[in-house]
Amino acid sequence: MGYFEFIAARFQILPEILDAMTVAEQEAANFQFLDIAVSRGDKIILSNSAFEAKVGTSFYKELQYLYNKGYKAAADGLSLIK
């Protein structure tokens, strides 16, 4: 019998804290969260297809950040893998 450990995390900040942050602070906090996932070699599950990301959006910036860390889109575009 195999043993499995399922761990899922998502970036989430309380609205009152998020509203008090600048865009740069929000982005830095998000990238810090992504760095933790990268350091563990996590598979990144996306809420939208990587293939539909619009240039200049936060989602696009996240993808570029992760691509620069060695990730690539899975065939279906709904996750990133190393």
MODELLER restraints for C-alpha pairs under 7 A, 6 or more apart:
rsr = mdl.restraints
at = mdl.atoms
rsr.add(forms.Gaussian(group=physical.xy_distance, feature=features.Distance(at['CA:11:A'], at['CA:30:A']), mean=6.73, stdev=0.5))
rsr.add(forms.Gaussian(group=physical.xy_distance, feature=features.Distance(at['CA:11:A'], at['CA:33:A']), mean=6.71, stdev=0.5))
rsr.add(forms.Gaussian(group=physical.xy_distance, feature=features.Distance(at['CA:43:A'], at['CA:79:A']), mean=6.96, stdev=0.5))
rsr.add(forms.Gaussian(group=physical.xy_distance, feature=features.Distance(at['CA:43:A'], at['CA:80:A']), mean=5.93, stdev=0.5))
rsr.add(forms.Gaussian(group=physical.xy_distance, feature=features.Distance(at['CA:43:A'], at['CA:81:A']), mean=5.14, stdev=0.5))
rsr.add(forms.Gaussian(group=physical.xy_distance, feature=features.Distance(at['CA:44:A'], at['CA:79:A']), mean=5.35, stdev=0.5))
rsr.add(forms.Gaussian(group=physical.xy_distance, feature=features.Distance(at['CA:44:A'], at['CA:80:A']), mean=4.94, stdev=0.5))
rsr.add(forms.Gaussian(group=physical.xy_distance, feature=features.Distance(at['CA:44:A'], at['CA:81:A']), mean=6.60, stdev=0.5))
rsr.add(forms.Gaussian(group=physical.xy_distance, feature=features.Distance(at['CA:45:A'], at['CA:78:A']), mean=6.27, stdev=0.5))
rsr.add(forms.Gaussian(group=physical.xy_distance, feature=features.Distance(at['CA:45:A'], at['CA:79:A']), mean=4.38, stdev=0.5))
rsr.add(forms.Gaussian(group=physical.xy_distance, feature=features.Distance(at['CA:45:A'], at['CA:80:A']), mean=6.57, stdev=0.5))
rsr.add(forms.Gaussian(group=physical.xy_distance, feature=features.Distance(at['CA:46:A'], at['CA:78:A']), mean=5.15, stdev=0.5))
rsr.add(forms.Gaussian(group=physical.xy_distance, feature=features.Distance(at['CA:46:A'], at['CA:79:A']), mean=5.19, stdev=0.5))
rsr.add(forms.Gaussian(group=physical.xy_distance, feature=features.Distance(at['CA:48:A'], at['CA:78:A']), mean=6.27, stdev=0.5))
rsr.add(forms.Gaussian(group=physical.xy_distance, feature=features.Distance(at['CA:49:A'], at['CA:77:A']), mean=4.78, stdev=0.5))
rsr.add(forms.Gaussian(group=physical.xy_distance, feature=features.Distance(at['CA:49:A'], at['CA:78:A']), mean=4.82, stdev=0.5))
rsr.add(forms.Gaussian(group=physical.xy_distance, feature=features.Distance(at['CA:50:A'], at['CA:73:A']), mean=6.65, stdev=0.5))
rsr.add(forms.Gaussian(group=physical.xy_distance, feature=features.Distance(at['CA:50:A'], at['CA:77:A']), mean=4.97, stdev=0.5))
rsr.add(forms.Gaussian(group=physical.xy_distance, feature=features.Distance(at['CA:50:A'], at['CA:78:A']), mean=6.35, stdev=0.5))
rsr.add(forms.Gaussian(group=physical.xy_distance, feature=features.Distance(at['CA:51:A'], at['CA:77:A']), mean=5.88, stdev=0.5))
rsr.add(forms.Gaussian(group=physical.xy_distance, feature=features.Distance(at['CA:53:A'], at['CA:59:A']), mean=6.44, stdev=0.5))
rsr.add(forms.Gaussian(group=physical.xy_distance, feature=features.Distance(at['CA:53:A'], at['CA:60:A']), mean=5.34, stdev=0.5))
rsr.add(forms.Gaussian(group=physical.xy_distance, feature=features.Distance(at['CA:54:A'], at['CA:60:A']), mean=6.06, stdev=0.5))
rsr.add(forms.Gaussian(group=physical.xy_distance, feature=features.Distance(at['CA:70:A'], at['CA:82:A']), mean=5.98, stdev=0.5))
rsr.add(forms.Gaussian(group=physical.xy_distance, feature=features.Distance(at['CA:71:A'], at['CA:80:A']), mean=5.87, stdev=0.5))
rsr.add(forms.Gaussian(group=physical.xy_distance, feature=features.Distance(at['CA:71:A'], at['CA:81:A']), mean=5.24, stdev=0.5))
rsr.add(forms.Gaussian(group=physical.xy_distance, feature=features.Distance(at['CA:71:A'], at['CA:82:A']), mean=4.52, stdev=0.5))
rsr.add(forms.Gaussian(group=physical.xy_distance, feature=features.Distance(at['CA:72:A'], at['CA:80:A']), mean=5.30, stdev=0.5))
rsr.add(forms.Gaussian(group=physical.xy_distance, feature=features.Distance(at['CA:72:A'], at['CA:81:A']), mean=5.51, stdev=0.5))
rsr.add(forms.Gaussian(group=physical.xy_distance, feature=features.Distance(at['CA:72:A'], at['CA:82:A']), mean=6.30, stdev=0.5))
rsr.add(forms.Gaussian(group=physical.xy_distance, feature=features.Distance(at['CA:73:A'], at['CA:79:A']), mean=5.96, stdev=0.5))
rsr.add(forms.Gaussian(group=physical.xy_distance, feature=features.Distance(at['CA:73:A'], at['CA:80:A']), mean=4.49, stdev=0.5))
rsr.add(forms.Gaussian(group=physical.xy_distance, feature=features.Distance(at['CA:73:A'], at['CA:81:A']), mean=6.40, stdev=0.5))
rsr.add(forms.Gaussian(group=physical.xy_distance, feature=features.Distance(at['CA:74:A'], at['CA:80:A']), mean=5.61, stdev=0.5))
rsr.add(forms.Gaussian(group=physical.xy_distance, feature=features.Distance(at['CA:74:A'], at['CA:81:A']), mean=6.41, stdev=0.5))
